[in-house]
Amino acid sequence: GGGLRGGPAANPAWSPAFALLEKKDLPGGVRELALQRKNWLSRPHLLVRAARHYEGAGQILIRQAVMSAQRFITPGRGEAPPVGAWVEVDCPARMDLSGGWSDTPPITFERGGAVVNVAVRVDGRRPIGARARRIREPRLLLVSSSGGRDCQFTTETVCETLEDLQDYYQPHAPGALLKAACICSGLVICPSQQPLGQQLMERCGGGLEVHSWSDLPHGSGLGTSSILAGAVLAALYSCAGLTFDPSSLIHAVLYLEQLLTTGK
């Protein structure tokens, strides 16, 4: 946002409180926040900055709560398709008719949420999708398209080491969503002492090629990011021979969006 509340909650004076909250010491963090607050009561603009840091503290707690969704991701073991066989997932867009954002933390944690959605095709097609296949080379080949499945505007990212995955949490990094999905799915552990190639050979019998696409413009409000995350995860699970139910997929998307630091 703009105005007085703009900018990050990054004043070093509040760092001890944030550090305690990150360590899940809630009583200690709250006490430290209260101690620091006393130094920010003298002028209106300081009060506004203090409020911004309290928002930052709240975001830490929300993120920790949403990250607990990982406990509810319980894929089973099925049969993987042959090497080279594509698994494809196509999804409709989503329109909110009522209750939008009431299903979003922290509101949904505190009061529950009720949203009425409708699934829609665009020009008669499901506009969001992903596909994945196992490949023999123990690496990740990640291809994302911003203008549809057959669009020429694509970004191709090759990951041969864990270092190539280290920017998975930066939403604007090349292939960030696909990188985060590989980690969220459990097919890749990062960081790890075990090299990427060994991990892929153990869990997939080779590498993975993953493509994603959307016909919708960024920021369309049609649920593109979360639906695309669900499509990629479903394709990855199926490609690797993992079974999943809707609850596991929903919680995996929640977790993935937090890994990407885009979860609201």
Residue pairs with C-beta under 8 A, 6 or more apart in sequence:
4 45
4 48
4 49
5 48
5 51
5 52
7 52
8 56
9 52
9 53
9 55
9 56
9 57
11 49
11 53
13 36
13 39
14 33
14 36
14 53
14 56
14 57
16 32
16 36
17 29
17 32
17 33
17 36
17 53
17 57
18 29
18 56
18 57
18 60
20 28
20 29
20 32
21 29
21 57
21 60
21 61
22 60
24 64
26 61
29 57
33 53
33 54
33 57
36 50
36 53
37 50
37 54
40 46
40 47
40 49
40 50
41 47
41 50
58 106
61 106
62 105
62 106
63 258
63 263
65 105
65 106
65 109
66 105
66 254
66 255
66 257
66 258
66 263
67 255
67 258
69 251
69 252
69 254
69 255
69 258
70 251
70 255
72 247
72 248
72 251
73 184
73 186
73 248
73 251
73 252
73 255
74 244
74 248
75 185
75 186
75 237
75 242
75 243
75 244
75 248
76 242
76 243
76 244
77 241
77 242
77 243
78 241
78 242
78 243
79 241
80 134
80 204
80 205
80 239
80 240
80 241
81 87
81 133
81 134
81 238
81 239
81 241
82 134
83 133
83 134
83 135
83 136
83 205
83 206
84 133
84 134
84 135
85 133
85 134
86 131
86 132
86 133
87 131
87 132
87 133
87 235
87 238
87 239
88 129
88 130
88 131
88 235
89 129
89 130
89 131
89 231
89 232
89 234
89 235
89 238
90 125
90 126
90 128
90 129
90 231
91 126
91 127
91 128
91 129
91 227
91 228
91 230
91 231
92 119
92 120
92 121
92 126
92 127
92 128
92 227
93 119
93 120
93 121
93 122
93 127
93 128
93 216
93 220
93 222
93 223
93 224
93 227
94 117
94 118
94 119
94 120
94 222
94 223
94 227
95 117
95 118
95 120
95 222
96 115
96 116
96 117
96 221
97 116
97 117
97 118
98 115
98 116
99 113
99 114
99 115
99 116
100 115
101 107
101 264
102 108
102 111
102 112
102 113
102 114
102 115
103 113
103 114
103 115
104 113
104 264
105 263
105 264
107 113
117 223
120 222
121 127
122 215
122 216
123 215
125 215
127 148
127 214
127 215
127 216
128 213
128 214
128 215
128 216
128 224
128 227
128 228
128 231
129 149
129 212
129 213
129 214
129 231
130 210
130 211
130 212
130 213
130 228
130 231
130 232
130 234
130 235
131 210
131 211
131 235
132 208
132 209
132 210
132 211
132 232
132 235
132 236
132 238
132 239
133 208
133 209
133 239
134 204
134 205
134 206
134 207
134 208
134 209
134 239
134 240
135 141
135 206
135 207
135 208
135 209
136 206
136 207
137 206
137 207
138 196
138 197
138 198
138 200
138 201
138 206
138 207
139 158
139 159
139 160
139 196
139 197
139 200
139 207
140 157
140 158
140 159
140 160
140 164
140 165
140 178
140 179
140 182
140 188
140 196
140 200
140 207
140 208
140 209
140 210
141 156
141 157
141 158
141 207
141 208
141 209
141 210
142 156
142 157
142 158
142 159
142 175
142 178
142 179
142 209
142 210
143 154
143 155
143 156
143 157
143 209
143 210
143 211
143 212
144 154
144 155
144 157
144 175
144 177
144 178
144 211
144 212
144 213
145 151
145 153
145 154
145 155
145 211
145 212
145 213
145 214
146 153
146 154
146 155
146 213
146 214
146 218
147 153
147 213
147 215
148 213
148 214
148 215
149 211
149 213
149 215
151 213
155 174
155 175
157 164
157 174
157 175
157 178
157 179
158 164
159 165
159 175
159 179
159 196
160 196
160 197
161 195
161 196
162 188
162 190
162 191
162 192
162 195
162 196
164 196
165 179
165 182
165 183
165 188
165 190
165 196
166 190
166 191
167 173
167 176
167 179
168 176
168 179
168 180
168 183
168 190
168 259
168 260
169 176
169 180
169 259
169 260
169 261
170 176
170 261
171 177
171 260
171 261
171 262
173 179
176 260
177 212
177 225
177 228
177 229
177 232
177 256
177 260
178 210
178 212
178 232
180 256
180 259
180 260
181 210
181 229
181 232
181 233
181 236
181 256
182 188
182 208
182 210
182 236
183 189
183 190
183 259
184 233
184 252
184 255
184 256
184 259
185 233
185 236
185 237
185 240
185 242
185 252
186 203
187 199
187 200
187 203
187 204
187 208
187 236
187 240
188 196
188 199
188 200
189 199
192 199
197 207
200 206
200 207
200 208
203 240
204 239
204 240
208 236
208 239
208 240
210 232
210 235
210 236
212 228
212 231
212 232
214 224
214 228
216 222
216 224
218 224
225 257
225 262
226 253
226 257
229 253
229 256
229 257
230 249
230 250
230 252
230 253
233 249
233 252
233 253
233 256
234 244
234 249
237 243
237 244
237 249
244 252
254 263
257 263
257 264
